[in-house]
Amino acid sequence: MSGSPRHFTTQLAVIGSGIAGFAASIFAINRKIVTAQVGNTGAVAYTTGYLDLIGKLGGTTDPVTDPWQALTRLRETEPKHPLCRVAADDIQRAFTEFTDFLGTCGLAYSSPGACNITALTPVGTLKQTLCVPATMAAGPRALAANAPCVIVDFKGLKGFSGAEVVANLRDRWPQLTTQRIVFPGMDRGEVYPEVMARALEVPATREKLAVALNDVAGSAEVIGLPAILGMHRPDHVLAELERLTGREIFEIPTMPPSVPGIRLRELFQQVLPQRGVTLIPQQRVTALSFADDGATLALSDSYGPIRVHAQAVILATGRFLSGGLEAHPAGIREHLLDLPVTQPADRSDWYRERYTDPRGHPIHRAGIEVDDSFRPLTREGRRHHERLFAAGVILAHQDWIRGRSGAGIAIATAFRAVTEAEHFLLS
Ligand SMILES: Cc1cc2nc3c(=O)[nH]c(=O)nc-3n(C[C@H](O)[C@H](O)[C@H](O)COP(=O)(O)OP(=O)(O)OC[C@H]3O[C@@H](n4cnc5c(N)ncnc54)[C@H](O)[C@@H]3O)c2cc1C
């Protein structure tokens, strides 16, 4: 193993490979910014594939049907929320640019509309989201129309039950029924969504599945399946299965890590290098330093040390699950630069008494502070460095889980961080 580091030079370095990091790289590509991205495996594989903007407003349990109106309300009630630093037009542009990019890569999404879409969760409850993958779009439509529909699940598949989906939706969707079948060639033991998805990329498997689906679908015009419609060309797999069955088909996300999340991760890892991004996946940046003429990221892979020299850096390292923030007995830390973290005064204030408290838990609003140019701030309220920007759920003053706004915060703030980084690079 060589001891001398390999060097990469780039205009922009993105740290993190969650939705914020990948969105930042996409926005940078579209602006012809030379970009390198380093990211450890993160939460992207866990996502349902839905891109939420605002699904709930703080302290309430009512679902949000108009996220743009909710944004106006959020500006009044939570002005420090990261989404409140982004103009509604920019949020719309960011979602459109992100979903258009995915569409050109064979993973079509619905466009961000005026209203949320009422979408199905893995257990048959409902959630509000802004954009859904094209493979899932027929589900909300069939629900709204109360169309005769059969949810088909598979012998040996754990974590997805058609009976559960039907039981939870019975009042809302009386025409919904369920059937269980054997997945072609997988009639023994446990079956896994990822394996089924890859198997459905083979035409012969699709043909056999179509026959099995038609055998149980009866008069249903629409078939709902767990998310298994291929890993790399889901739109094509959907179209083929619809052609073969003569019925409309949709996917429902399964429990994480689910195929739609893995699809996104694999698509980004395949497409970004083709579009010119230097992608260093599965690695963690261990040090980040700044000098007058640029920033340096330090990391190592199995061949030895790597140094990335960049003119600007976007920090998109997420929260606790991804390791951007660390919870210690003495408090919450940002792990790479030790940026100050806005957090409850004392550890005993991290959680409220009741787990299900509708106000959520203060620890879930912890994060770093940025100014209006999305540059992280020091304890004294100054910019940490002109070259440093931040995006995603590492930002303070938002509880994305409770607000159903994970992708929205990631995409919108990545858009603004890249816009600001571009201004800096051109200045
Ligand atoms: C179970 C689950 C379900 C979800 N479902 C939805 C959903 O239905 N709709 C929705 O909109 N959102 C959903 N999300 C949220 C979404 O997946 C993202 O977590 C969220 O958008 C935040 O993105 P992020 O990029 O800011 O952070 P993360 O996704 O947390 O990504 C941070 C990245 O930084 C990397 N990283 C951290 N430190 C370093 C380092 N030192 N060097 C290099 N890389 C580093 C991590 O490995 C990770 O790749 C879900 C998340 C989870 C966990």
The ligand as an SDF file (V2000), in Angstrom:
LIG
                    3D

 53 58  0  0  0  0  0  0  0  0999 V2000
  -36.2260    5.2320    7.3430 C   0  0  0  0  0  0  0  0  0  0  0  0
  -36.2250    6.5080    6.5570 C   0  0  0  0  0  0  0  0  0  0  0  0
  -37.2890    6.7790    5.7130 C   0  0  0  0  0  0  0  0  0  0  0  0
  -37.3090    7.9680    4.9880 C   0  0  0  0  0  0  0  0  0  0  0  0
  -38.3890    8.2210    4.1910 N   0  0  0  0  0  0  0  0  0  0  0  0
  -38.4610    9.4010    3.5570 C   0  0  0  0  0  0  0  0  0  0  0  0
  -39.6130    9.7280    2.7800 C   0  0  0  0  0  0  0  0  0  0  0  0
  -40.5580    8.9560    2.6640 O   0  0  0  0  0  0  0  0  0  0  0  0
  -39.6370   10.9300    2.1640 N   0  0  0  0  0  0  0  0  0  0  0  0
  -38.6290   11.8500    2.2920 C   0  0  0  0  0  0  0  0  0  0  0  0
  -38.7290   12.9510    1.7400 O   0  0  0  0  0  0  0  0  0  0  0  0
  -37.5250   11.5630    3.0210 N   0  0  0  0  0  0  0  0  0  0  0  0
  -37.4210   10.3690    3.6580 C   0  0  0  0  0  0  0  0  0  0  0  0
  -36.3200   10.0730    4.4080 N   0  0  0  0  0  0  0  0  0  0  0  0
  -35.2820   11.1110    4.5570 C   0  0  0  0  0  0  0  0  0  0  0  0
  -34.2110   11.1050    3.4970 C   0  0  0  0  0  0  0  0  0  0  0  0
  -33.8000    9.8150    3.1200 O   0  0  0  0  0  0  0  0  0  0  0  0
  -32.9360   11.8090    3.9860 C   0  0  0  0  0  0  0  0  0  0  0  0
  -32.5090   11.2330    5.1930 O   0  0  0  0  0  0  0  0  0  0  0  0
  -33.1490   13.2160    4.2480 C   0  0  0  0  0  0  0  0  0  0  0  0
  -33.6490   13.7740    3.0710 O   0  0  0  0  0  0  0  0  0  0  0  0
  -31.8260   13.8830    4.6760 C   0  0  0  0  0  0  0  0  0  0  0  0
  -30.8750   13.8850    3.6740 O   0  0  0  0  0  0  0  0  0  0  0  0
  -29.3810   14.4080    3.9430 P   0  0  0  0  0  0  0  0  0  0  0  0
  -28.6620   14.1870    2.6680 O   0  0  0  0  0  0  0  0  0  0  0  0
  -29.3960   15.7690    4.5300 O   0  0  0  0  0  0  0  0  0  0  0  0
  -28.7930   13.4730    5.0760 O   0  0  0  0  0  0  0  0  0  0  0  0
  -28.4900   11.9090    5.0600 P   0  0  0  0  0  0  0  0  0  0  0  0
  -29.4300   11.2170    4.1820 O   0  0  0  0  0  0  0  0  0  0  0  0
  -28.4350   11.5240    6.4820 O   0  0  0  0  0  0  0  0  0  0  0  0
  -27.0600   11.7850    4.3900 O   0  0  0  0  0  0  0  0  0  0  0  0
  -25.8610   12.2350    4.9890 C   0  0  0  0  0  0  0  0  0  0  0  0
  -24.6920   11.6030    4.2760 C   0  0  0  0  0  0  0  0  0  0  0  0
  -23.4490   12.0850    4.7950 O   0  0  0  0  0  0  0  0  0  0  0  0
  -22.5440   10.9940    4.9390 C   0  0  0  0  0  0  0  0  0  0  0  0
  -21.4940   11.3790    5.8660 N   0  0  0  0  0  0  0  0  0  0  0  0
  -21.5700   11.7140    7.1780 C   0  0  0  0  0  0  0  0  0  0  0  0
  -20.3340   12.0320    7.6350 N   0  0  0  0  0  0  0  0  0  0  0  0
  -19.4760   11.9080    6.5920 C   0  0  0  0  0  0  0  0  0  0  0  0
  -18.0760   12.1040    6.4150 C   0  0  0  0  0  0  0  0  0  0  0  0
  -17.2870   12.5000    7.4120 N   0  0  0  0  0  0  0  0  0  0  0  0
  -17.5220   11.8650    5.2090 N   0  0  0  0  0  0  0  0  0  0  0  0
  -18.2890   11.4710    4.1550 C   0  0  0  0  0  0  0  0  0  0  0  0
  -19.6410   11.2750    4.2610 N   0  0  0  0  0  0  0  0  0  0  0  0
  -20.2140   11.4790    5.4590 C   0  0  0  0  0  0  0  0  0  0  0  0
  -23.4400    9.8810    5.3850 C   0  0  0  0  0  0  0  0  0  0  0  0
  -22.8110    8.6380    5.2620 O   0  0  0  0  0  0  0  0  0  0  0  0
  -24.6180   10.0930    4.4350 C   0  0  0  0  0  0  0  0  0  0  0  0
  -24.3410    9.5450    3.1780 O   0  0  0  0  0  0  0  0  0  0  0  0
  -36.2550    8.8910    5.1080 C   0  0  0  0  0  0  0  0  0  0  0  0
  -35.1620    8.5970    5.9200 C   0  0  0  0  0  0  0  0  0  0  0  0
  -35.1420    7.4270    6.6490 C   0  0  0  0  0  0  0  0  0  0  0  0
  -33.9810    7.1660    7.5500 C   0  0  0  0  0  0  0  0  0  0  0  0
  1  2  1  0
  2  3  1  0
  2 52  2  0
  3  4  2  0
  4  5  1  0
  4 50  1  0
  5  6  2  0
  6  7  1  0
  6 13  1  0
  7  8  2  0
  7  9  1  0
  9 10  1  0
 10 11  2  0
 10 12  1  0
 12 13  2  0
 13 14  1  0
 14 15  1  0
 14 50  1  0
 15 16  1  0
 16 17  1  0
 16 18  1  0
 18 19  1  0
 18 20  1  0
 20 21  1  0
 20 22  1  0
 22 23  1  0
 23 24  1  0
 24 25  2  0
 24 26  1  0
 24 27  1  0
 27 28  1  0
 28 29  2  0
 28 30  1  0
 28 31  1  0
 31 32  1  0
 32 33  1  0
 33 34  1  0
 33 48  1  0
 34 35  1  0
 35 36  1  0
 35 46  1  0
 36 37  1  0
 36 45  1  0
 37 38  2  0
 38 39  1  0
 39 40  1  0
 39 45  2  0
 40 41  1  0
 40 42  2  0
 42 43  1  0
 43 44  2  0
 44 45  1  0
 46 47  1  0
 46 48  1  0
 48 49  1  0
 50 51  2  0
 51 52  1  0
 52 53  1  0
M  END
$$$$
